[in-house]
């Protein structure tokens, strides 16, 4: 069980690092950059797949952690 949890956590870290950066940079925060430019942009293709895979791995990690706690 712990090995499975370790594999899920490593995959989750790798997938989160692969996601595109949607946050504004610090310089745009102070200089008044256009923060509404990408608000209506939808995820498509690989971005959508990575986002859904992150959610799936996160839920799996949570469920396996709860199950491992009570075993």
DRENDO-103166 format. One record per residue (C-alpha): x, y, z; chain; residue in one letter. Coordinates in nm, 3 decimals. Example, Ala and Ser with C-alpha at 12.3 -4.5 7.8 and 13.67 -1.06 7.14 Angstrom:
BEGIN
px|py|pz|mol|type
1.230|-0.450|0.780|A|A
1.367|-0.106|0.714|A|S
***
This chain:
BEGIN
px|py|pz|mol|type
0.000|0.000|0.000|A|X
0.279|0.242|0.090|A|X
0.461|0.168|-0.237|A|X
0.144|0.247|-0.432|A|X
0.105|0.571|-0.237|A|X
0.467|0.663|-0.313|A|X
0.419|0.601|-0.686|A|X
0.101|0.812|-0.690|A|X
0.274|1.097|-0.507|A|X
0.570|1.098|-0.749|A|X
0.334|1.097|-1.048|A|X
0.129|1.376|-0.893|A|X
0.439|1.592|-0.841|A|X
0.553|1.531|-1.201|A|X
0.211|1.615|-1.349|A|X
0.178|1.933|-1.143|A|X
0.520|2.047|-1.266|A|X
0.412|1.983|-1.626|A|X
0.110|2.212|-1.602|A|X
0.128|2.548|-1.772|A|X
0.178|2.851|-1.553|A|X
-0.144|3.052|-1.546|A|X
-0.044|3.285|-1.264|A|X
0.064|3.637|-1.333|A|X
0.426|3.725|-1.281|A|X
0.520|3.956|-0.996|A|X
0.616|4.237|-1.230|A|X
0.272|4.240|-1.391|A|X
0.112|4.250|-1.049|A|X
0.281|4.578|-0.960|A|X
0.293|4.736|-1.306|A|X
-0.076|4.682|-1.379|A|X
-0.051|4.417|-1.650|A|X
-0.362|4.306|-1.833|A|X
-0.500|4.048|-1.590|A|X
-0.818|3.988|-1.790|A|X
-0.640|3.875|-2.105|A|X
-0.663|3.500|-2.038|A|X
-0.965|3.481|-1.808|A|X
-1.198|3.342|-2.076|A|X
-0.944|3.101|-2.225|A|X
-1.051|2.736|-2.205|A|X
-0.820|2.440|-2.159|A|X
-0.792|2.226|-2.470|A|X
-0.597|1.924|-2.583|A|X
-0.301|1.833|-2.368|A|X
-0.377|2.105|-2.109|A|X
-0.720|1.955|-2.048|A|X
-0.575|1.603|-2.025|A|X
-0.306|1.709|-1.776|A|X
-0.560|1.901|-1.569|A|X
-0.796|1.604|-1.549|A|X
-0.509|1.363|-1.477|A|X
-0.397|1.589|-1.192|A|X
-0.747|1.585|-1.045|A|X
-0.769|1.207|-1.081|A|X
-0.428|1.149|-0.920|A|X
-0.514|1.391|-0.639|A|X
-0.838|1.211|-0.560|A|X
-0.664|0.874|-0.580|A|X
-0.391|0.996|-0.344|A|X
-0.652|1.118|-0.095|A|X
-0.855|0.797|-0.105|A|X
-0.550|0.570|-0.074|A|X
-0.422|0.783|0.216|A|X
-0.752|0.753|0.402|A|X
-0.767|0.378|0.338|A|X
-0.404|0.332|0.451|A|X
-0.477|0.520|0.773|A|X
-0.746|0.276|0.880|A|X
-0.567|-0.048|0.781|A|X
***
